[in-house]
Amino acid sequence: MECIKDIGGIEFFVKDNGNGSIILFESGYGNDSNVWNSIYEQVSLFSRAIAYDRAGLGKSSQTKSRRTIDNQARELTELIASMSLKEPIYIVAHSFGSHIARLFAYLHPSMVKGLILIDPSHEEQEDKMKDFLPDREIMETWYEIEGSYDDCLLSDEIMKKVRFEGDNYSFPIYIFTAGIQPIKEVFPIWKQLHEDILTTTNGGKYHQVIEDSPHYIHLEQPEIIINVIKDIVQNKVLLKL
């Protein structure tokens, strides 16, 4: 089923198919729900799969609010409320979408059953990798589709503040790290940042490095993500505590 939901004057495009454990997909920066096409249909065969376009992307309407994760998490909260979901959800998030998923989970821990993060962004990545990043003028050109570079930097600061003030999660976190990075020397830092995200939960932890995949793991090797999601909802994944 595909539909448009009006949430506070913003029209959100939503795909909602299948039955069973609820899997909500949160796309990376500038990506609409089509980025999940390589895995969405298969996941909907064994679960209820929900994907949507954030405001200003795909078939969703524009908004005047800043594209920072506090606004995006609020919009996600209102969207989920409109769907009257009866049980906690798994959130599958890619890259910057992991910021939104993690903030939503801090705000509404009882609504989340687990976070499945695909090569997730980290709130300290700008600080830790500054020696490898280009000048600000170039960085600004990378963030023109969905908000601005300043919006992304503010989102990092929001995550730092929430993490400092918030309690650890009680549900499991599953992380997939891309083994192929644009700059080879960055990989050890990137991997360590992902391991750091795992310290934010008192629940189970799962970390898998996909050695031969770049950033969009779900596009490059969709079968890996599909199979692990299936194992997760069937409680077949062995977690570290």
N, C-alpha and C positions, 0 to 999 in steps of 0.2 A: 504494500500500500504506500502510495505517495500522497502527501497532502501539504497544504500551507496552513501554518498556525500563526495567528496574530497575537503577539505578546507585547503589550505596551506600545502598540503602534508599529512594531517591527514585524514584518511578515517573514517567518522562518520556513524554509523548505525542509521537510522531514520525510525520511524513508523508514518504514516500520514493518518488518516482516518476520514471520516465524513464531515459534512458541518455545517456552522453556526459560532457562536462566537468561536474564536480560543483559545484553552486551551493548553498550553505547560507545560509538566511535567519535573521537575528538581529533580532528585533523590538525596537521602542522600549519605553520605560518603561511597564509595566503592560499591554502588549499581548500577546495570545497569537498563535499561528500563523495564526489567521483573518484577521489584518490584512493578510496577503499574498494573500488569495483573488483579488484583482483581477489579479494577475500570475502566481500560482503555476502554474496549469494551462498557460498559454501557455509559460512558461519550461520546464516539464517536457516539452514537445514537441521541444525541441532540446538538452536537457541532462538530467542527473540532478539533480532538485530535492529538497532536503531542508529541511523546516521543522519546528520543534518548539516546544513550550510550555515555557518556563522553570519551575522549581520554584515552586509556588504560583499558577500562572496556568493558565487553560484547563482541560485535562483532566489536567494533571500534578499530582502530589501535593504537599503542603506540606513544608517543611523548617524546622528550627530554626536553621539557620545564617544569619548576617546576609546581607542582599541587597546585598552589595558586589561589585565586579567581580572581585576576586581569587577569591571563592567561586564566582561565576557562570562565570568563565573555567575554573576547575578542573572544574566540573560539565560544561561543554561539552567539555573535553579528554577526560574519561572517557566521555562519550556518543559522541564521535567514535571513540575507541579501540574501543568495543563494536561499531562498525559495520565495522571492518576495512577502511577506505577505502584503496585502493591507489595513490592519486595525490594531489597537492596540490589544495586546494580554493579556489574563489572564495567569499568571504563577502560577502553583501549585507546591510548593516546599516542600520537607521534610528535616528536620534536617539540616545538613551542606549545602544542596542544597539551603537553604534559604539565606545563605550568597551570593551565586552566583546570585540568583534572585534579592536580594536587591541591590547588586552592579550594576547589569545590569540596574535596574530601575533608579538608581542614574545617570548612564551614559546616558541613553536613555529614559527619562521620557515620551516623546511623544509616545513611542512605547508600553507603558504598560497601560492596562485598569484597572488592579487590581492585588494584590498579595494575594494568598491563601496559607498560611504557616501552615504546619502540624508539630507540636512540633518542632519549629524552633530552630536552634542554635542561640546564642547571642554572640556578640564580647567581652562581659565582663564575660562570664560564668566561665572561668578559674580563674579569679580574685575573683569573688563572691563565688565560691564553692570550693576554694582551700583546705579548711579544710576537705573536704569530698573526695578529689581525692587521688589516690595512688601516689607513688613515680614516678618520671620521667621515670625510667627504665621500669616500667610497662606500663605507658602511651604510650611509644614509640612502644610497641608491639601491641597496639590497632590501630596504624596508619601505617600499612605496605602494605595495598592493593592499595591505591591511594595516592601517594606521601608519606610524612613523617609527624611526629608530629610537626617538625619545620615548615613545610609548613602550617599546620593548625594554628599554633601560629602566623605566619606571616599574614595569611589571617585575623585573628582577628585584628591585628594591621592595616591592610589596611582598614577594615570596620570602625574602630575607627576614622581613619584619614578622610575618605570620609564623614563619618557622621558629624564630627566636621566642615568640610569645606563646605559641601553641604547644599542645601535647603531642606525643608520638601517636601515630595511627595504631589501631589494634588489628587491622585486617592485613592480608598479605600484599606484597608488592612484587611484581614480576618485571624484570628489565631485560630487554634485548639490546645489545651494543653492536653497532656496525664496526666490523674489523677493518674496513677500508675507509680511511679518512682523507680529505683533500690534501692535508699536510701530514705526512707520516709521523713526524715528531710529536704531533698533538695527541696521538692515540693513548699513550700512558696517562696523560692528564684527563682525557675524556673518560677513560675506563674508571679512573679513581673517582671522578665526579659522580658517575653512575653508582659506584659502590657506596658513595656518601648518601645518595638518595635512599638506599636500602636501610641506612641507620635511622631513618625517620619512622620506622615501624617497629612495634613490639610483636607484630605478627610474623608470619612466615616470609621468607625471602627466596627469590629465584633470580639467578643472573646467568644469562647465556650470551657469549660473544659469538656473533656470526662472522667468522673470519673472512669469508670471501664475498661479503656484501657491503655496499656503500649505504648511505644514510636512509634511503627509502627501502628498508628491508622487506616491507609488505608488498612492494612492487617487484623487487628483485627475486625474492624467494618466498612467495606467498604461502607455499605449502607448509613451511616451518611455523609461521604464525598461526595458520588455520589449525594445524595439529596440536599445537600447545594450547590454544584457546579451548579446543575440544577436550583436551586432557584436564584443563583447569576446571571446566564446568562439571566434569565427571569425577573430580577429586582424584586424579591419577598423577598429579605433579608432586614430586618429592620436594618439600620445602626445607630450607635451613632456618633454624630458630635463633 
